[in-house]
Amino acid sequence: MTAAGKRDSGAAGQEKRRVGAHRGAPLSHPGPDPSNPLHVQPIQFVGSFPDAHVRVEPELPEIAFIGRSNVGKSSLLNALVGRPGLARTSGSPGKTTLLNFYRLPELYLVDLPGYGFARASKGARAGYRKLVTGYLRTRSSLAGIVWLLDIRHQPSADDLEMQELLAESGCPVLAVFTKADKLTRSGLPVRAHELAEALGLRQDQIQLTSSQSKMGISELASSIVAAAERESA
Ligand code: GDP
C-alpha cells in the first residue's frame, strides 16, 4: 500500500469516497422519469415471431413501431420504457426480419423490422413487405402505429411507400421525428416544419424526439397509453 493509500483509509478517506459516489450517481444512472407513464410499469419480452398472424395471450392493444433501418427505433423503445438494454440497437441494420413483442400490463409494444436496407435483395424486400402488410391487415387489436423518420433526412422512396401502406391500413399513425438533438435549437422547428410539409402532415400528427436528450419521450409515452386506452374502451 502506498503512503497516499494509507492516508485515504481513515475516516476522512471514507467521507471523500461517499461524496464522490453521491456526485457521480445522478448523471450515470438517471432514474425513472415520473412524467413518463411507461417508466413505472413492469415490462417483459414476449418473443420474436416471423409470422404476422401470431397469437399472443392475453389479447391486448398493440402499438407498432416502424421505420427505416438506423432511424433510432431501438434507442427510442429503450428510452420510452427506461430500460437501456431492452431492444437491441442495430449493429447490422436490416438483418432482423422478426416481430418483437414486449408486454406492459395493458398493452404490447411491437417492434417491426426496419426497412430500406440498401443491400437487401428483391426477394428479401418482397418478404419484408409481406410481413408488414400482413401485420397491418390482420392485427385486430392494432391501436396505433409509431412511424419513425430521422429529422435530418428527406423522406426516402421507402418512407413514401411505407406511408402509403400505413394510410391503407386505416390505423392511427403518429409520425415521430428522431434524433432532434442533432439540430440546433433554432434549426429544429424550421426542419420539423419542412419535413412535415414534405410528408403532408399537420403539426398535431408529428412528435419530435431525441433518445439522447429525452426530448419528447414522455409525451410520446402518454400518447401511446392514450391510444391503447381508446382501443380498450
Ligand atoms: P434502429 O436501427 O432504428 O434500431 O436504430 P438504433 O436505435 O440502433 O440507432 C441507430 C444509430 O443512431 C445508433 O448509432 C444510435 O446511437 C443513434 N441514435 C439513435 N437515437 C439517437 C438520438 O436520439 N440522438 C442521436 N444523436 N443519435 C441517436
Residues whose N, C-alpha, C, O or C-beta is under 5 A from the ligand:
A	BS01	GDP	R68 S69 N70 V71 G72 K73 S74 S75 R88 T89 S90 K179 D181 S210 S211 Q212
